[in-house]
Amino acid sequence: MDYELTEQQDEIRKLAWQMAVGKIKPIRERYDAEEKFPWDVVKEIARADLYGVYLPEAYGGLGGGLLEQVLVIEQLSRACAGIALAFAATGLGALPIMLFGTPEQREAFIPDLAGAKKLAAFAITEPQAGSDATATKCLARLDGEHYALNGTKIFCSNGEVAETYIIFATTNPVRGARGISAFVVEKGTPGFSFGKKEIKMGIRSNPTYELVFNDCRIPKKNLLYKEGYGLFVAQTTFDFSRPGVAAQALGIAQGALDETLAYIRVRKQFGQAISSLQAIQHLMADCATSVEAARALLYTTAKAMDKAMKPAYDAAIAGRTIVFDEMGRLDVKRWTKESAMCKVYCSDVAMQVSTDCVQMCGGIGYMRDFPVEKYMRDAKITQIYEGTNQIQRNEIAAMMIKELASAAKAEAAA
Ligand SMILES: Cc1cc2nc3c(=O)[nH]c(=O)nc-3n(C[C@H](O)[C@H](O)[C@H](O)COP(=O)(O)OP(=O)(O)OC[C@H]3O[C@@H](n4cnc5c(N)ncnc54)[C@H](O)[C@@H]3O)c2cc1C
C-alpha cells in the first residue's frame, strides 16, 4: 500500500528498519532472556539522529511529528518491542513537557531527550490507582520554593534508566481528580529512589520499576502547567501517545508475520510446503489483511493529528507560549476517540496475529529459540498499558455519545 510518505519519512522508516535488522535482531533473544537494557542500541538510534525525529528542530529534534515517531516505533518493534520501548517511553515522557511546558521547561528538558543524552519516563500508576487515576495518593505539598513529594509509583517503564520523570501527585487531596498535578522530577533528586523491579512476561529488556518518594523536594518551577491540571495533562498526553502503543503493536504483528512466512514456505508436511495448505493460507490472508487495516488506520490518524497540531507547535515556539494554550486558541479538536481506536485496533490485531503465527508454525513456534513466541508475549502488554483496551472502549463510546449529543443540539438549533 502506498501511504504517500514524504521522501524524508520514507528515509526515516528505512533507517529504523536497518537499525532493527542490523542492531536489534542479533541481540533481542539474549537481551530478553537476561532482561538487559539496550544501551548500545539507544546510542546507535541516537547516532542515526532518530531519537528526536518527532521533536522540533528548535530543541535539537528533526522537526517531524507523530507520523515520524510512529514509523520509528513500528520498525524497531518489528524486531523487538521491548527494545523499541526505550525509544517509545522517552516519547511518552517528552510529550507532557512539549504540550504543557513553558518555553523555559521545554528548553531545559527537551534537547537532552532529543539527543538521547537522557531518557524519560512517565509515572501515573499507583498500587490503588490503575485504571482509576483519580485514586492517586502520592502527595505533593508546597513548601516555600519546593514541593515535598511523598508516595509510591509502580510499573514505571524505563524505570531506573531514565533521568527525567513525569510524576503525578495530588497537591490538594480534598479536590479529588481536580487536585492532581504533574511534575518533572529528575533522577538524583534527594528523596527519590527505586524500589521493586518487576519480572515480566514480555518486553523484558525494558525495566519496569517501583518509584519511591520520601520527602523528595521538587523545585516549584518543575510543576507542569497549573496545580490541579494533572489529570488533564495525563489525558491529553495519552491522546498523542496512544498511537505510539499502536505502532508498537503494529510492528509486533508485522514482525511475527515476517518470521512466520519465512518458515511456512520451507516447512514441509505431507510432501508439501505447509503454506500450500488452505487452512494455513486462510490464516495468512487474515493476518495480512488485519495488519494492513491497522496500518491504514494508524497512519491516517497520525497524519491528521500532525496536520492539526503543527500550527499550535509553530505558534508556541515562535511566540514563547505553551502548546496547550495555542491548541485552545486555534480550536484544535481533541483526538481521544481516534487515538483510542488506533490503540485498541492495533493491539487486538497484534495479539490475534502473533497467536495465529505461533499456531501456523506449530511446535517450533512455541519454543524460546525460535523468534515467534516472543512476539506473542510482547503483544499482550499493548492491550494493557496506557489504559487497558476496556478503558479505550469506554473512552471511544463516551466520545461517540458526546458527538451524538452535540449533533442533535446543532440539528435542533438549525
Ligand atoms: C509492563 C508494564 C509497563 C507499564 N508501564 C507504565 C508506565 O510507564 N507508566 C505508568 O504510569 N504505568 C505503567 N503501567 C501501568 C498500566 O498502565 C496499568 O497496569 C493499566 O493502566 C491498568 O491498570 P491496573 O493494572 O491497575 O489494572 P486495573 O485498573 O486493576 O484493571 C483490572 C481489570 O479491570 C478492568 N477495568 C478496570 N476499570 C474498568 C472500567 N471502568 N471499565 C471496564 N473495565 C475496567 C481493566 O480493563 C482490567 O481488565 C505499566 C504496566 C505494565 C504491566
The ligand as a Gaussian input file, in Angstrom:
#p B3LYP/6-31G(d) Opt

LIG

0 1
 C        4.809000      -3.872000      31.767000
 C        4.026000      -2.687000      32.207000
 C        4.536000      -1.414000      31.984000
 C        3.837000      -0.294000      32.431000
 N        4.383000       0.955000      32.260000
 C        3.781000       2.011000      32.839000
 C        4.403000       3.303000      32.829000
 O        5.472000       3.504000      32.223000
 N        3.805000       4.307000      33.497000
 C        2.634000       4.140000      34.170000
 O        2.148000       5.094000      34.775000
 N        2.002000       2.937000      34.185000
 C        2.546000       1.880000      33.541000
 N        1.931000       0.650000      33.553000
 C        0.646000       0.528000      34.231000
 C       -0.519000       0.308000      33.292000
 O       -0.822000       1.478000      32.597000
 C       -1.685000      -0.227000      34.118000
 O       -1.329000      -1.544000      34.504000
 C       -3.010000      -0.201000      33.392000
 O       -3.443000       1.116000      33.191000
 C       -4.107000      -0.969000      34.127000
 O       -4.148000      -0.648000      35.478000
 P       -4.139000      -1.841000      36.554000
 O       -3.000000      -2.728000      36.222000
 O       -4.184000      -1.253000      37.907000
 O       -5.449000      -2.662000      36.271000
 P       -6.971000      -2.398000      36.905000
 O       -7.240000      -0.962000      36.781000
 O       -6.933000      -3.009000      38.274000
 O       -7.812000      -3.222000      35.922000
 C       -8.022000      -4.634000      36.060000
 C       -9.055000      -5.051000      35.016000
 O      -10.307000      -4.351000      35.216000
 C      -10.687000      -3.674000      34.031000
 N      -11.317000      -2.399000      34.358000
 C      -10.970000      -1.502000      35.323000
 N      -11.785000      -0.441000      35.302000
 C      -12.657000      -0.641000      34.298000
 C      -13.758000       0.097000      33.772000
 N      -14.125000       1.274000      34.277000
 N      -14.459000      -0.434000      32.727000
 C      -14.105000      -1.643000      32.204000
 N      -13.091000      -2.395000      32.685000
 C      -12.370000      -1.896000      33.697000
 C       -9.370000      -3.445000      33.286000
 O       -9.605000      -3.259000      31.898000
 C       -8.614000      -4.723000      33.581000
 O       -9.036000      -5.746000      32.724000
 C        2.589000      -0.461000      33.078000
 C        2.059000      -1.738000      33.255000
 C        2.764000      -2.830000      32.849000
 C        2.176000      -4.202000      33.073000

